[in-house]
Structures are given as structure tokens and as C-alpha cells.
């Protein structure tokens, strides 16, 4: 009888542990991603000298509260093109998302772009706070720089406005539309608009994207080094592939 009671107690404890583990798994979600792009465009401007880049990251979400944190990395070339050193971008971010009212979502947080040993005259490392409101497939987001912006001197309090929408146009196919405006404090010559029209579809567990991206940035300021002098904000087709684990 004592043995039966002991076995029952062990079984109950084991079952309880499994239930707790399953609940913890639902509450805490981890994911990883690995991908590549034919040209790493950020806010319409190439970060990889109009060439391919490899990328990857990790994310954590606490589902009950909506708090999240993560990091993302990409190979880059613009730091060297600007006279610095280093070929890596490391993003670190955290925030909270949820619903304001049913059907209206929000997302607020902070994001730091880190360029290890960038060596530029004005440090390229940049931190922004952001806020986003979404309704159905559409959203509006604003990011505000609390440091200098990507190596521009005296550019604290620059801002980026992002308007977009994502529609499922066919089973498994998502159409993404985006318009953005980058303002640069005390340096209006480098401000510009950018846009993107793209389609995403998952095949064999990999999310593939095809997008047309362009800007109206100053063609004399956003260029690759001589002798090429290629406009890094030119309209182009960009291919991407991302696997999430």
C-alpha cells in the first residue's frame, strides 16, 4: 500500500511538472532566425554596397505580458565606405506590445544599433525609441533618435516615420506596402523619403521575399566609394530568404 501511495505521489508530481513546463513554454517563447538578402536595404538605403548580406537573430517574448527582447545581426559595408572599420551591425531591442482596444494594437520600445569598433569621427552607434499603432493590416510607426543618427554630427532628435500595410492577397501570399520619411536634425540635405512594394511566401519552411525598393535621397550624398560612385538609394529589386526556428 505504501509503495502504491509513493508511486501515485511521484506520478502526480511528474504530471504536475509536465503541466508547469507546458504552461511555461506557452508563456515564454524563444525563436531564432537565419537569412540572406541580395542587398541589405535599411530605410531604403543599401547598407551592403548594393551587394548580398547574411543575417540572423534571436527573440524572446513573454506572451502573457507582451514584453519582448531580442538581438539581430547583419553583415554590412557602409561603415568602411564612410572611412571607418568593421563589417558588422548588431541590433539590440526590447519593448512591449498588445492591444489598446480590440482590433487596435500597439508596440513601444527601444532599439540600439551597434557597430563594433566603427572608428568614425562621429560614433555610428545609434539608439532610438519607437511607438507603433496598428489597425487591421495597416500601421503607423515613429522612431525618435535619442543619440546622434548613424554618424551624422549634431543629429540627436532625428526621426523616422513609417506607414505601411500587409495584406494576404492569395493563400500564403502577403503583399507589403511601405512609405517612410527620414528626417535628420540639423542636416536637412540628407533627409529623404523611401518606399517599398513586396510579396512574401513561405516554401519548405523558408520565408522568401521579393520587393521593389526605392528612395528620393540625394544621389551625390548616398553613394559607394570612388571610382564606382553608385547611388545606394536607387530603385532596385531585392530578394530575401529567412528561416525561423
C-alpha positions in Angstrom: 0.0 0.0 0.0 2.8 2.4 0.9 4.5 1.6 -2.4 1.3 2.4 -4.3 0.9 5.7 -2.4 4.6 6.6 -3.2 4.2 5.7 -6.9 1.0 7.8 -7.0 2.7 10.7 -5.4 5.7 10.5 -7.9 3.3 10.2 -10.8 1.3 13.3 -9.6 4.5 15.3 -9.2 5.7 14.3 -12.6 2.4 15.1 -14.2 2.4 18.5 -12.4 5.9 19.2 -13.6 4.9 18.5 -17.2 1.9 20.7 -17.0 4.0 23.5 -15.5 6.6 23.1 -18.2 4.0 23.2 -20.9 2.5 26.3 -19.4 5.9 28.0 -19.1 6.6 27.1 -22.7 3.3 28.8 -23.7 4.2 31.9 -21.6 7.8 32.2 -22.7 8.5 31.9 -26.4 12.0 31.8 -27.9 12.8 31.9 -31.6 15.8 32.2 -33.9 16.2 33.3 -37.5 18.8 33.0 -40.1 18.7 34.5 -43.6 20.3 36.2 -46.6 19.4 39.2 -48.8 20.6 40.2 -52.3 21.1 43.7 -50.9 20.6 44.8 -47.3 18.4 47.9 -47.5 17.5 49.8 -44.4 15.1 52.6 -44.7 15.7 52.3 -48.5 19.4 52.8 -48.3 21.8 50.0 -49.0 24.0 49.0 -46.0 25.9 46.4 -48.0 27.2 48.4 -51.0 24.4 47.0 -53.2 25.7 43.5 -52.6 24.4 40.5 -50.7 24.4 40.2 -46.9 23.9 37.4 -44.3 21.7 38.0 -41.3 20.4 36.3 -38.2 18.9 36.9 -34.8 17.2 35.7 -31.6 14.0 36.8 -29.9 12.2 36.2 -26.6 8.6 37.0 -25.9 6.7 36.8 -22.6 3.2 36.1 -24.0 1.0 37.0 -21.0 2.6 40.5 -20.6 3.6 41.3 -24.2 7.1 42.2 -23.2 9.8 41.1 -25.6 13.6 41.4 -26.2 15.9 40.4 -28.9 19.0 40.9 -31.0 19.7 40.8 -34.7 23.0 40.9 -36.7 23.9 41.6 -40.3 27.0 41.9 -42.4 27.5 45.5 -43.7 29.9 47.6 -45.8 28.8 51.1 -45.3 31.0 51.7 -42.2 34.1 51.0 -44.2 32.8 53.1 -47.1 32.4 56.0 -44.7 36.0 55.8 -43.7 35.6 53.6 -40.6 36.3 50.0 -39.8 34.1 47.0 -39.1 31.7 45.0 -41.2 29.0 44.1 -38.6 25.8 45.6 -37.4 24.4 44.3 -34.1 20.8 45.4 -33.1 19.6 45.1 -29.5 16.0 45.8 -28.7 13.2 45.4 -26.2 9.7 46.6 -25.8 6.0 45.7 -25.1 3.2 45.0 -27.5 -0.5 44.4 -27.0 -4.0 45.8 -27.7 -5.3 49.3 -26.9 -8.9 48.1 -27.7 -10.0 45.1 -29.6 -8.6 45.4 -33.2 -6.2 48.2 -32.4 -2.6 47.1 -31.5 0.4 48.9 -30.1 4.1 48.3 -29.9 6.5 50.5 -28.0 10.2 50.0 -27.3 13.8 51.0 -27.6 16.3 49.8 -30.3 20.1 50.3 -30.3 22.2 49.9 -33.5 25.7 48.9 -32.5 28.7 49.0 -35.0 31.6 47.4 -33.1 34.9 49.4 -33.5 33.3 51.6 -36.2 36.1 54.2 -35.8 34.1 57.1 -37.5 34.7 60.7 -36.5 31.1 60.8 -35.1 30.2 57.5 -33.5 27.9 55.5 -35.7 26.2 53.7 -32.8 22.6 54.9 -32.6 19.7 54.5 -30.2 16.0 55.1 -30.9 12.8 54.9 -29.1 9.7 53.9 -31.1 6.0 53.6 -31.0 3.6 51.9 -33.4 -0.2 51.7 -33.7 -1.9 49.1 -35.9 -5.4 48.6 -37.2 -6.2 45.6 -39.3 -3.5 45.2 -41.9 -2.3 48.9 -41.6 0.1 50.5 -39.2 1.9 53.8 -38.4 5.2 53.9 -36.6 7.5 56.7 -35.4 11.1 56.2 -34.3 12.9 59.0 -32.4 16.7 59.2 -32.1 18.0 59.8 -28.6 21.6 59.9 -29.8 23.3 61.1 -33.0 22.0 59.3 -36.0 24.3 56.8 -37.8 27.3 59.0 -37.7 25.8 62.4 -38.6 27.1 65.1 -36.3 24.7 67.0 -34.0 21.8 64.9 -35.2 20.2 63.9 -31.9 16.3 64.0 -32.1 16.1 62.9 -35.7 13.0 61.0 -36.6 11.7 58.3 -39.0 8.0 58.0 -39.9 6.9 54.6 -41.2 3.5 54.0 -42.8 2.6 50.5 -44.1 0.2 47.7 -44.6 0.4 43.9 -45.1 -2.4 42.1 -47.0 -2.9 38.5 -47.8 -3.7 38.6 -51.5 -3.8 34.9 -52.0 -3.5 31.8 -49.8 0.0 32.1 -48.3 1.0 35.2 -50.3 1.4 38.5 -48.4 1.6 41.9 -50.1 3.6 44.5 -48.2 3.3 48.3 -48.8 5.6 50.8 -47.1 6.3 54.5 -47.2 8.9 56.2 -44.9 10.4 59.6 -44.3 13.8 60.0 -42.6 14.4 63.5 -41.1 17.9 64.3 -39.9 18.2 67.0 -37.2 20.3 70.0 -38.3 21.1 68.3 -41.7 18.1 68.6 -44.0 20.2 67.8 -47.1 20.4 64.1 -46.1 16.7 63.8 -45.3 14.7 61.7 -47.8 11.6 59.5 -48.5 11.7 55.8 -49.2 9.1 53.2 -50.4 8.7 49.5 -50.8 6.3 47.1 -52.5 6.9 43.5 -51.8 5.5 40.0 -51.7 6.3 37.2 -49.2 5.6 33.5 -49.4 6.8 30.5 -47.4 8.2 27.5 -49.2 9.6 24.4 -47.4 9.7 26.3 -44.1 11.6 29.3 -45.5 10.1 32.7 -45.9 11.0 34.1 -49.4 10.5 37.8 -50.2 10.7 39.8 -53.5 10.5 43.6 -53.2 11.0 46.7 -55.2 12.6 49.4 -53.0 13.4 53.0 -53.9 14.2 56.5 -52.4 14.4 60.1 -53.4 17.7 60.5 -51.4 20.4 62.9 -52.7 22.3 60.9 -55.3 25.5 62.8 -54.5 25.5 62.1 -50.8 24.4 58.4 -50.7 27.0 56.8 -52.9 29.5 54.0 -52.8 33.2 55.0 -52.7 35.1 56.1 -55.9 35.6 55.1 -58.6 32.2 53.3 -58.6 30.1 56.1 -57.0 26.9 54.1 -57.2 23.8 55.5 -55.7 22.9 53.4 -52.7 19.3 54.6 -52.6 18.5 53.7 -56.2 15.3 51.8 -57.1 16.1 48.0 -57.2 14.6 44.6 -56.8 15.7 42.8 -53.6 15.4 39.1 -52.9 15.4 37.7 -49.3 15.2 34.3 -47.6 14.7 33.8 -43.9 14.3 30.6 -41.9 12.8 30.8 -38.4 13.5 28.1 -35.8 
